[in-house]
Amino acid sequence: MKKILYISPYPPVANVQGAGGQIAHYYVNKLAKDTDISLWIICGLPENDITSVDFASQGLQAKILIIPQKTFFDRVKSKFNFKLCGILDSNFAYSILKSAIEIRDIEKFIPDYIILDWEDIGYILTDLKKIFPLSIFSVIEQDVISQSLYRYYKSSRNFVKKWYKWFQFRNCLRLEKQLFTIANHVIVFSKKDEALVREIFLGAKVSVLVPYYHLYTKIPLQHERVYDILFYGLMSRKENYEAAERLIQKIMPHVPECRCVILGGNTPNSLKKMQNEKVFIAGFQTEEQLEEWFKNSLCMVVPLIHGAGIKIKVLEAMSAGIPVLTNEIGIEGIPAVDGHDYLHCESNEDFVHGIQALMGNMALAYKIGNNSRQLCEKEFNYEKSSYLNENIVL
């Protein structure tokens, strides 16, 4: 029987809103159901969600680390802990290592394989190797963080912030090279990220795994659509709410015939205040509610300014057959063709022209939606993708 230890900053549970958590739940659940695997989990949980996770009822063995709300001092301390890239909290890192020792010494569990989900957890791989020197380590790159940091550096206008992001970016590159050198396997979700990992360290052993996402391929394609423009994502993430603000403030005023609909939970108050007769802040949506929006709306606009990695929201919309308008950041990792599978837009004017093109040509909207759905079925069928266990432990 294979012994696997899975470590993540977040609990791999079904009711999580973020795409990364949904991916984790799908694949960790497959590991848990494998009768040839003994699985332990170490994960973090915000203290306000302490009652939301019950691994015991699922027959899973887990160390749940309660993450307290950070004080101002904690946040500053974390930002300047460059050993952890200013991203992973040092107290949380210490708790993970302490839990790993307890699993080894008290539970007598010595894993054959250790899965580190999210790159920042990988920054403590060297310390974990001291605890489990014979284990095989796999790191799941939800995002290659250095790429995201570089984009923040490039867009910063404040000199101090720009300097900090440059320093953080360079430090992150150093840590990534060290991580990709030490890890036995690196798991990514697109060929674009595979190339990026190899660019950082040529000798990295990289596997591409199709990410889990909600499939909406059963939604009937519409020949006529209402003039609703969607943006969809977890709104507590900076890259999402700043993109939504861009859509509302810079793009929508030029298409007054349309209504903007913002879908996603944890909406900040600054965004809620923008709601009016032409802007609807819908909040968290169930899969059934999303189906209705995807089925009837004109298009989904994804004008991202920051971010990295494959965008699950784009895959979900494409699988639903709703035309997607997005830029280089939004489409990265997806081998889509402009004008065939989606509409490529960079400037605010590009997005306006793209929306107007769909408004005046519903046949074009139908064609793009149909093509994008076929692309998802061909290139991103996770049900036919290699099982996570095969990627990690072979």
Disulfide bonds with the S-S distance in Angstrom:
none
